[in-house]
């Protein structure tokens, strides 16, 4: 299939990658897994076994008139451990490579059908200036866009930092969450070819 470039020209796209039906259940599962994997789950408390000290019985078992105690790190004591201590949790969900590729193909195909996927021969700025990037996007009529390049471009990344609805990524960093999070996705032709090779 042919995709018209922004400006002039066209690029040929593979039907195997950009002509897939939209599989909502698969896309939902993969996006959910990506978001779950991004959770830190780093809440942690110390149980009685993790608190330092308490290796000796505070006093003998009988004859003192006090309640029996085995360690000063008991949850009942000040400075002791937590009864049901929370531990770091891994929220990651397993996604097969075939499922991931299928979801990516489904997403880019749907973006193309909705005319939200755009392509251009090249996209760069001469200096890391937000004003220059904002001007180029205004000329193209884009305000909420993910720009995908073949390789990381530091000038583009720095220029886009102060634009709230603009993100820059290379092909290796594109994932389902980023693709569906913007109104438009602008690929360079080199990035499209790389994406096809990755999803083939």
C-alpha positions in Angstrom: 0.0 0.0 0.0 1.1 3.6 -0.6 1.2 6.3 2.1 1.5 9.9 1.0 4.3 11.8 2.6 3.8 15.1 4.3 4.6 17.6 1.6 5.3 15.5 -1.5 6.1 11.9 -2.5 4.9 8.6 -1.2 6.3 5.5 0.5 5.3 1.8 0.0 4.2 0.0 3.1 4.0 -3.8 3.7 0.5 -5.2 4.0 1.8 -7.7 6.5 2.6 -4.9 9.0 0.3 -2.1 8.1 -2.7 -4.0 6.7 -3.8 -6.0 9.8 -7.2 -6.0 11.4 -7.7 -4.3 14.7 -7.6 -6.8 17.5 -9.0 -4.9 20.5 -8.6 -7.6 23.1 -5.0 -8.3 22.1 -4.1 -4.6 22.1 -5.8 -4.1 25.5 -3.9 -7.0 27.0 -0.5 -5.8 25.7 -1.1 -2.2 26.7 -2.2 -3.3 30.2 0.9 -5.4 30.5 3.2 -2.5 29.5 1.6 -0.2 32.0 1.8 -2.8 34.8 5.5 -3.4 34.0 6.1 0.3 34.5 4.9 0.2 38.1 7.6 0.3 40.7 6.0 -1.7 43.5 8.7 -0.6 45.9 6.8 -0.4 49.1 8.7 -2.2 51.8 8.6 -2.6 55.6 10.8 -4.6 58.0 9.5 -7.8 59.6 10.8 -9.0 62.9 13.4 -11.0 61.1 14.8 -8.0 59.2 15.1 -5.6 62.2 18.7 -5.5 63.6 19.3 -6.7 67.1 17.2 -8.9 69.3 19.5 -11.9 69.2 19.2 -12.7 72.9 16.3 -13.3 75.2 15.8 -10.0 77.1 15.3 -11.7 80.5 14.8 -15.3 81.7 11.6 -17.0 81.2 10.4 -17.4 84.8 10.8 -15.7 88.1 11.0 -12.0 87.2 7.3 -11.1 87.4 7.3 -9.7 83.9 5.6 -11.1 80.9 7.8 -13.6 79.0 9.7 -12.2 76.0 11.9 -13.8 73.4 13.2 -10.8 71.5 13.2 -7.1 71.8 12.3 -6.9 68.0 8.8 -8.4 68.6 6.1 -6.4 66.8 4.6 -5.7 70.2 7.7 -3.7 71.2 8.7 -0.2 70.3 11.3 -0.4 67.6 10.3 -3.9 66.7 9.3 -5.3 63.3 6.0 -4.9 61.5 3.5 -7.7 61.9 2.6 -8.3 58.2 5.4 -6.4 56.5 4.8 -5.4 52.9 7.6 -6.5 50.5 8.5 -5.2 47.1 6.1 -6.5 44.5 6.7 -7.2 40.8 3.7 -6.2 38.7 5.2 -7.4 35.4 3.0 -9.5 33.2 4.4 -12.0 30.7 3.7 -11.1 27.0 4.9 -13.4 24.3 6.9 -11.9 21.4 4.3 -13.0 18.9 1.5 -11.2 21.0 3.6 -8.0 21.2 4.3 -7.9 17.5 0.7 -8.7 16.7 -0.5 -5.8 18.9 2.0 -3.4 17.4 0.9 -4.3 13.8 -2.7 -4.0 14.9 -2.1 -0.5 16.3 -0.1 0.9 13.4 -2.6 -0.5 10.9 -5.5 1.2 12.8 -3.6 4.4 13.0 -3.1 4.3 9.2 -6.9 3.6 8.7 -7.8 6.5 10.9 -5.3 8.8 9.1 -3.4 9.4 12.3 -0.2 7.9 11.0 1.9 10.4 9.0 5.2 10.0 7.2 7.9 12.5 6.1 11.2 12.1 4.3 13.2 13.5 7.2 12.6 15.5 10.3 15.3 17.4 12.2 16.1 20.8 13.7 19.4 22.7 13.2 19.7 23.4 16.9 18.0 22.3 20.2 15.6 25.2 20.0 11.9 24.8 21.1 10.9 27.7 18.9 12.2 26.1 15.7 10.5 22.8 16.4 7.2 24.5 17.3 7.4 26.4 14.1 7.9 23.3 12.0 5.0 21.5 13.7 2.7 24.6 13.2 3.5 24.6 9.5 2.5 20.9 9.3 -0.6 21.5 11.4 0.5 19.2 14.3 0.1 20.0 18.0 -0.3 16.6 19.7 2.2 14.3 18.0 4.7 11.6 18.6 7.7 11.9 16.3 9.6 8.7 15.5 13.0 8.8 13.9 15.3 6.1 12.8 18.0 7.0 15.3 18.1 9.1 18.5 18.3 12.8 17.7 19.5 14.8 20.8 18.6 18.2 19.2 15.0 17.0 18.7 14.8 15.6 22.2 16.0 18.8 23.8 13.8 21.0 21.6 10.7 19.0 22.5 11.1 19.0 26.3 9.1 22.1 26.8 6.3 21.2 24.4 3.6 19.4 26.6 2.0 17.4 23.8 5.0 16.5 21.7 7.3 13.5 22.3 10.4 12.2 20.4 11.3 8.6 20.1 13.5 6.3 18.0 12.2 3.1 16.6 13.7 1.0 19.4 11.9 3.1 22.0 8.4 2.9 20.4 5.9 0.8 22.3 2.1 0.3 22.2 1.5 2.8 25.0 3.3 5.7 23.3 1.6 4.9 19.9 -1.9 5.2 21.3 -1.2 8.2 23.5 -1.1 10.9 20.8 -3.5 12.2 18.2 -0.9 11.8 15.4 2.2 9.8 15.0 4.8 11.1 12.5 7.4 8.7 11.2 10.4 9.4 9.0 10.6 7.0 6.0 13.8 5.4 7.4 11.9 4.8 10.7 9.0 3.2 8.9 11.4 0.7 7.2 13.1 -0.1 10.5 9.7 -0.7 12.1 8.7 -3.0 9.3 11.9 -5.0 9.8 11.3 -5.3 13.5 7.7 -6.5 13.1 8.3 -8.8 10.2 
